[in-house]
Amino acid sequence: MIPEMDALLRAALQERKHQGLYRSLRDVGSPVGAEFLLDEKRVINFASNDYLGLANEDSLKEAAARAAHDFGAGSAASRLISGSLSVHRELEEMLAAFKGAEAAIAFSSGYAAAIGTVCALVGRGDVVIVDKLVHASIVDGARLSGAKLRVFPHNDLGRLEEMLQWARQRASLPDHADHGRVLVITESIFSMDGDPAPLAEIVRLKNKWGAWLMVDEAHATGIFGSGRRGLIEELHLDGQVEIQMGTLGKAVGAAGGYICGSRTLIDYLVNFARSFIFSTAPVPAAAAAASAGLRFIQSIEGKKRVEALWDRINQAKAASLARGTPIGSPIVPILIGSETEAVRQAELLLKNGIFVPAVRYPTVAKGKARLRISLSAAHSAEQVRQLVGGLQRQPLM
Ligand SMILES: *Cc1c(COP(=O)(O)O)cnc(C)c1O
C-alpha cells in the first residue's frame, strides 16, 4: 500500500465538495418507474431516460426472461470468439429494418458504440469536428482516436463551415495525401438541453465539403418521426447520414448501443471497432429486451405511448416549465447556473417527494448547472401537475 495515494485522492474529492460538484450514489429499492423508492422514500421520478416507460413493460421483461432461460445468463465471450448468438443477429436485423439502413451492429453500450466507431473511422492525420455539447462518449472517442479535434459552438453552422473548409484545405496538402478523412459528429436532440441540431443544414455542409456525418440519436430514437425512428426520419434525411448511432437504454427500455449504416460500414466496424472486438457480447436478456422494445415502438401501442409522452410535453409547455426556454422534447432543463444552488433546489424538491437531478460539471459546463427534468409517457398528468406546483413553490434564481 502506498499511503499517499488515498491522501491525494481524498484531497481531490474534497475539492469537488467545495465546488458543489461532489457526487454519490443513491440507493433505489424498486423498479425505476414514474415513482420509485429512493433511499427508502417514495418519490416521483423525473430523472430517468426511460421516455416511453418500456423499462418495466411486460413484453420486454418476458423477452429478457425467456432469453436468459433459452441462452443463459451470460454470453460467454466476445461476438467474434464464440458469443454471437441468434438474439444478437435478430436485434441487428431489427435495428437495420427499423432505421431503414442496410445493416446494424450492436455494442454493449452507447458509450462503447461511440468510442469504438470514432476510433475505427478516423486516426492520426484525420479531422473530427464536433458540436460543443456532444456527449462525453463522443468527445472521448474523438480524443482517443488521435485525429485532430475541432469543436464548433453549439449549433453554429457558420463556424462549422469554416472548420470544414479548413479541414479540406489541410487534407489536400501533399503530406496528407493518403489521409484527409473528415468526420462531423452531432447529436440530433441534445441530452442536457433537449434542443435539436439543424440536421438538414449540417447534411448540406458535409456534402459540400466532402465530409462524413455521424449523428447520435440517443434522445430522439423512439420519439421523433412518424415511424418513431428519430429526428433523421422526421426531417426526411434518410439515406443522407453515413453513420447513425444510438442507445438501447433510453426510449427502447433495455441496454446497449448501436450503429446503423451501409453493409460495408458495419463489416468494417466488426473488423476495426475495438470496443466491439475486445468485449464480451451483451447478455442475451439485454439483446432480447432491446428487440422487444423496438417491436413495441413500431406497434400501434408504441404510437399511443409516444402520443402520451407528447401530452406530458405539451402540459409542461403550457405551464412554462422551462421558464421561457422553448420545450420541444421530453428533456426540460431549468438553468440555475451555480452548482451549489442547483443542488439546493434539487434537495428542496426532493423534500416534497419530487426527484429531479441537479446536473453539474463535468456533465455540463461549469456555471451552467441546471435541474434536468426528464418526462416520460409513464408519468400521469397529475404527477406533472405536482412537479409544476413543486417548482412554483420554490424561489428559483
Ligand atoms: C446516454 C448517451 C450515450 C451513451 O449511451 P449508453 O447506452 O448509456 O452508454 C451516448 N450519447 C448520448 C447523447 C447519450 O445521452
Ligand as a Chemical Component Dictionary entry (heavy atoms), coordinates in Angstrom:
data_LIG
# 
_chem_comp.id                   LIG 
_chem_comp.type                 NON-POLYMER 
_chem_comp.pdbx_formal_charge   0 
_chem_comp.three_letter_code    LIG 
# 
loop_
_chem_comp_atom.comp_id 
_chem_comp_atom.atom_id 
_chem_comp_atom.alt_atom_id 
_chem_comp_atom.type_symbol 
_chem_comp_atom.charge 
_chem_comp_atom.model_Cartn_x 
_chem_comp_atom.model_Cartn_y 
_chem_comp_atom.model_Cartn_z 
_chem_comp_atom.pdbx_ordinal 
LIG C1 C1 C 0 -26.696 8.107  -22.843 1  
LIG C2 C2 C 0 -25.977 8.617  -24.027 2  
LIG C3 C3 C 0 -24.973 7.866  -24.647 3  
LIG C4 C4 C 0 -24.447 6.602  -24.058 4  
LIG O1 O1 O 0 -25.338 5.560  -24.153 5  
LIG P1 P1 P 0 -25.288 4.374  -23.080 6  
LIG O2 O2 O 0 -26.020 3.279  -23.731 7  
LIG O3 O3 O 0 -25.952 4.898  -21.847 8  
LIG O4 O4 O 0 -23.845 4.067  -22.842 9  
LIG C5 C5 C 0 -24.422 8.359  -25.809 10 
LIG N1 N1 N 0 -24.815 9.539  -26.319 11 
LIG C6 C6 C 0 -25.752 10.293 -25.726 12 
LIG C7 C7 C 0 -26.141 11.589 -26.334 13 
LIG C8 C8 C 0 -26.350 9.868  -24.558 14 
LIG O5 O5 O 0 -27.249 10.637 -23.957 15 
# 
loop_
_chem_comp_bond.comp_id 
_chem_comp_bond.atom_id_1 
_chem_comp_bond.atom_id_2 
_chem_comp_bond.value_order 
_chem_comp_bond.pdbx_ordinal 
LIG C1 C2 SING 1  
LIG C2 C3 SING 2  
LIG C2 C8 DOUB 3  
LIG C3 C4 SING 4  
LIG C3 C5 DOUB 5  
LIG C4 O1 SING 6  
LIG O1 P1 SING 7  
LIG P1 O2 DOUB 8  
LIG P1 O3 SING 9  
LIG P1 O4 SING 10 
LIG C5 N1 SING 11 
LIG N1 C6 DOUB 12 
LIG C6 C7 SING 13 
LIG C6 C8 SING 14 
LIG C8 O5 SING 15 
# 
